Amino acid sequence: MTGTFLNIATVLVGGALGLIFGARVPERLKSTVVAGMGLFTAAMGIQMFLKTENPLIVLGSLLIGALLGEWWKIEDGLQSVGQTLEKRFAKSDSEDASSKFVRGFLTASLLFCVGPMTILGSIQDGLTGDYSLLAVKSVLDGFASLAFASTLGAGVLFSTLVILIYQGGISLLAAQLNSIVAPSMMNEMTAAGGVILIGLAVSSLLEIKKIRVGNFLPALAMAPLIVWILSLMQK
């Protein structure tokens, strides 16, 4: 859990600096920085997707994940959490400000929790106490939270709640996950996460097309499950 707490600390520090100095940064510069983060996120997502050994597995996991996500209304749940936090901690009379708070919360939560570093780093931290991977991720997240908070506001800070639950939960279950998740499963999980990151870049960062990205999160569990089922069928 050490790496998770370090990650939370860097996000809070970066986000606080973004809120403090964000007003002094021109809107044009903020927009360009977020666009740059969007392009980087999309590129990272493509790199992750290329790790797949079977694109059809990724497609299947995304379709099943989307069905489950829509059924469970994950995106609506995340938005509801963001709106609740906004009403409690960042009251405003502006509907645009409220929407920006929720967008900041959703964007930061997804970006900070989707990716191979999160999964592998949390497993490593939970099993051996070695949080070197999460330390690298923390630095990246700290810079990202600074950029996001200056543009999207205080919602970015509250993504630390999702980091605590998600990363902390994986670390606590690391022993069980490590004994179950094979390298081939991790590759497809990473590839599915890459597609989700591309969706995040297109929807929330580059704002090209609105996508309910949160509803694709079950794909991260579906991808290794499909690999396991196919391995049983081949025996």
C-alpha positions as CSV (number, residue, x, y, z in Angstrom):
1,M,0.0,0.0,0.0
2,T,3.0,2.3,0.3
3,G,3.0,3.0,-3.5
4,T,-0.7,3.8,-3.4
5,F,-0.3,6.4,-0.6
6,L,2.7,7.9,-2.5
7,N,0.5,8.1,-5.6
8,I,-2.2,9.8,-3.7
9,A,0.2,12.3,-2.2
10,T,1.7,13.3,-5.6
11,V,-1.8,13.7,-7.1
12,L,-2.9,15.9,-4.2
13,V,0.3,18.0,-4.4
14,G,0.1,18.4,-8.1
15,G,-3.6,19.1,-8.1
16,A,-3.2,21.7,-5.3
17,L,-0.4,23.5,-7.3
18,G,-2.6,23.4,-10.3
19,L,-5.5,25.1,-8.4
20,I,-3.2,27.7,-6.8
21,F,-1.3,28.8,-9.9
22,G,-3.9,27.8,-12.5
23,A,-5.6,31.2,-12.5
24,R,-2.3,32.8,-13.6
25,V,-2.0,30.5,-16.6
26,P,-3.7,31.8,-19.8
27,E,-6.7,29.7,-20.9
28,R,-5.1,29.2,-24.3
29,L,-2.0,27.6,-22.7
30,K,-4.3,25.4,-20.4
31,S,-6.2,24.2,-23.5
32,T,-3.0,23.4,-25.3
33,V,-1.6,21.5,-22.3
34,V,-4.7,19.4,-21.9
35,A,-4.7,18.7,-25.7
36,G,-1.1,17.6,-25.4
37,M,-2.1,15.2,-22.5
38,G,-4.9,13.9,-24.7
39,L,-2.5,13.2,-27.6
40,F,0.0,11.5,-25.2
41,T,-2.8,9.5,-23.6
42,A,-4.0,8.3,-27.0
43,A,-0.5,7.4,-28.0
44,M,0.0,5.5,-24.8
45,G,-3.3,3.7,-25.4
46,I,-2.2,2.6,-28.9
47,Q,1.1,1.3,-27.5
48,M,-0.8,-0.7,-24.9
49,F,-3.2,-2.1,-27.5
50,L,-0.3,-3.4,-29.6
51,K,0.6,-5.8,-26.8
52,T,-2.4,-7.9,-27.7
53,E,-1.8,-11.4,-29.1
54,N,-5.4,-11.7,-30.4
55,P,-7.4,-8.5,-31.2
56,L,-10.6,-10.5,-31.2
57,I,-10.2,-11.1,-27.5
58,V,-9.9,-7.4,-26.9
59,L,-13.0,-6.7,-29.0
60,G,-15.0,-9.4,-27.2
61,S,-13.9,-8.1,-23.8
62,L,-14.9,-4.5,-24.8
63,L,-18.3,-5.6,-26.1
64,I,-19.1,-7.7,-23.0
65,G,-17.6,-5.1,-20.8
66,A,-19.8,-2.4,-22.4
67,L,-22.9,-4.5,-21.9
68,L,-22.1,-5.0,-18.2
69,G,-21.1,-1.4,-17.8
70,E,-24.4,-0.1,-19.2
71,W,-26.3,-2.6,-17.2
72,W,-24.5,-1.6,-14.0
73,K,-24.5,2.1,-15.0
74,I,-20.9,2.6,-14.0
75,E,-20.5,5.9,-15.8
76,D,-23.7,7.2,-14.2
77,G,-22.4,6.0,-10.8
78,L,-19.1,7.8,-11.3
79,Q,-20.9,10.9,-12.3
80,S,-23.2,10.7,-9.3
81,V,-20.2,10.4,-7.0
82,G,-18.6,13.4,-8.7
83,Q,-21.8,15.4,-8.4
84,T,-22.1,14.5,-4.7
85,L,-18.5,15.6,-4.0
86,E,-19.1,18.8,-6.0
87,K,-22.2,19.7,-4.0
88,R,-20.4,19.0,-0.7
89,F,-17.0,20.5,-1.4
90,A,-17.2,22.8,-4.4
91,K,-20.6,24.5,-4.4
92,S,-21.2,26.8,-7.3
93,D,-24.1,28.4,-9.1
94,S,-22.8,27.7,-12.5
95,E,-23.9,24.5,-14.3
96,D,-20.7,24.7,-16.4
97,A,-18.6,24.7,-13.3
98,S,-20.4,21.7,-11.9
99,S,-20.0,19.9,-15.2
100,K,-16.3,20.7,-15.2
101,F,-15.9,19.3,-11.7
102,V,-17.5,16.0,-12.7
103,R,-15.4,15.9,-15.9
104,G,-12.2,16.5,-13.9
105,F,-13.1,13.7,-11.4
106,L,-14.0,11.2,-14.2
107,T,-11.0,12.0,-16.4
108,A,-8.5,11.9,-13.6
109,S,-10.0,8.7,-12.0
110,L,-9.9,6.8,-15.3
111,L,-6.5,8.1,-16.4
112,F,-4.8,7.4,-13.0
113,C,-6.4,3.9,-12.7
114,V,-6.3,2.4,-16.2
115,G,-3.0,1.0,-17.3
116,P,-0.4,-1.7,-16.8
117,M,1.6,0.3,-14.3
118,T,-1.4,0.5,-12.0
119,I,-2.0,-3.3,-12.1
120,L,1.6,-4.5,-12.2
121,G,2.8,-1.9,-9.8
122,S,0.0,-2.6,-7.3
123,I,0.7,-6.4,-7.5
124,Q,4.4,-5.8,-6.9
125,D,3.8,-3.4,-4.1
126,G,1.3,-5.8,-2.4
127,L,3.5,-8.9,-2.8
128,T,7.0,-7.7,-2.1
129,G,6.6,-4.1,-0.8
130,D,8.6,-2.9,-3.8
131,Y,6.8,0.2,-5.0
132,S,9.3,1.3,-7.7
133,L,6.8,1.0,-10.5
134,L,4.1,2.9,-8.6
135,A,6.7,5.6,-7.8
136,V,7.3,6.2,-11.5
137,K,3.5,6.2,-12.0
138,S,3.2,8.7,-9.1
139,V,5.5,11.2,-10.8
140,L,3.6,11.0,-14.0
141,D,0.3,11.3,-12.2
142,G,1.6,14.3,-10.2
143,F,2.4,16.3,-13.4
144,A,-0.9,15.2,-15.0
145,S,-2.9,16.3,-12.0
146,L,-1.2,19.7,-12.0
147,A,-2.2,20.2,-15.7
148,F,-5.7,18.8,-15.2
149,A,-6.5,20.7,-12.0
150,S,-5.5,24.0,-13.5
151,T,-8.0,23.4,-16.2
152,L,-10.7,21.1,-14.8
153,G,-10.7,22.2,-11.2
154,A,-11.0,20.5,-7.8
155,G,-12.6,17.4,-9.2
156,V,-9.2,16.1,-10.0
157,L,-8.2,16.0,-6.3
158,F,-11.1,13.7,-5.5
159,S,-9.8,11.1,-7.9
160,T,-7.6,10.1,-5.1
161,L,-10.6,8.3,-3.5
162,V,-10.8,6.0,-6.6
163,I,-7.0,5.5,-6.5
164,L,-7.2,4.4,-2.9
165,I,-10.0,2.0,-3.5
166,Y,-8.8,0.6,-6.9
167,Q,-5.0,0.5,-6.4
168,G,-5.3,-0.3,-2.7
169,G,-7.7,-3.1,-3.5
170,I,-5.4,-4.7,-6.1
171,S,-2.5,-4.5,-3.7
172,L,-4.5,-6.2,-0.9
173,L,-5.5,-9.0,-3.3
174,A,-2.1,-9.2,-5.0
175,A,-1.3,-12.7,-3.9
176,Q,-4.5,-14.1,-5.3
177,L,-4.2,-12.1,-8.5
178,N,-0.6,-13.1,-9.1
179,S,-1.5,-16.8,-8.8
180,I,-4.4,-16.4,-11.3
181,V,-3.3,-13.9,-13.9
182,A,-0.9,-15.4,-16.5
183,P,1.3,-13.3,-18.8
184,S,-1.1,-13.8,-21.8
185,M,-4.0,-12.6,-19.6
186,M,-2.1,-9.5,-18.6
187,N,-1.3,-8.8,-22.3
188,E,-5.0,-8.8,-23.2
189,M,-6.0,-6.8,-20.1
190,T,-3.3,-4.2,-21.0
191,A,-4.6,-4.1,-24.6
192,A,-8.2,-3.6,-23.4
193,G,-7.0,-0.8,-21.1
194,G,-5.2,0.8,-24.0
195,V,-8.5,1.0,-26.0
196,I,-10.2,2.5,-22.9
197,L,-7.4,5.1,-22.7
198,I,-7.9,6.0,-26.4
199,G,-11.6,6.5,-25.6
200,L,-10.8,8.7,-22.7
201,A,-8.5,10.8,-24.8
202,V,-11.1,11.2,-27.6
203,S,-14.0,11.9,-25.1
204,S,-12.7,13.9,-22.2
205,L,-9.3,15.3,-23.2
206,L,-9.5,16.1,-26.9
207,E,-13.3,16.4,-26.7
208,I,-13.8,15.0,-30.2
209,K,-16.8,12.8,-29.4
210,K,-18.6,12.1,-26.2
211,I,-18.1,8.4,-25.1
212,R,-19.3,6.8,-21.9
213,V,-15.8,5.5,-21.2
214,G,-16.5,4.4,-17.7
215,N,-18.9,1.7,-18.9
216,F,-16.0,-0.1,-20.6
217,L,-14.2,-0.7,-17.4
218,P,-15.5,-4.3,-16.9
219,A,-13.5,-5.1,-20.1
220,L,-10.4,-5.1,-17.9
221,A,-11.8,-8.2,-16.1
222,M,-13.4,-9.7,-19.2
223,A,-10.1,-9.9,-21.2
224,P,-8.2,-12.3,-18.9
225,L,-11.5,-14.2,-18.3
226,I,-11.9,-14.8,-22.1
227,V,-8.2,-15.9,-22.3
228,W,-8.8,-18.4,-19.5
229,I,-11.9,-19.8,-21.1
230,L,-10.1,-20.2,-24.4
231,S,-7.2,-22.0,-22.7
232,L,-9.7,-24.5,-21.2
233,M,-11.3,-25.1,-24.5
234,Q,-7.9,-25.9,-26.1
235,K,-7.1,-28.6,-23.6
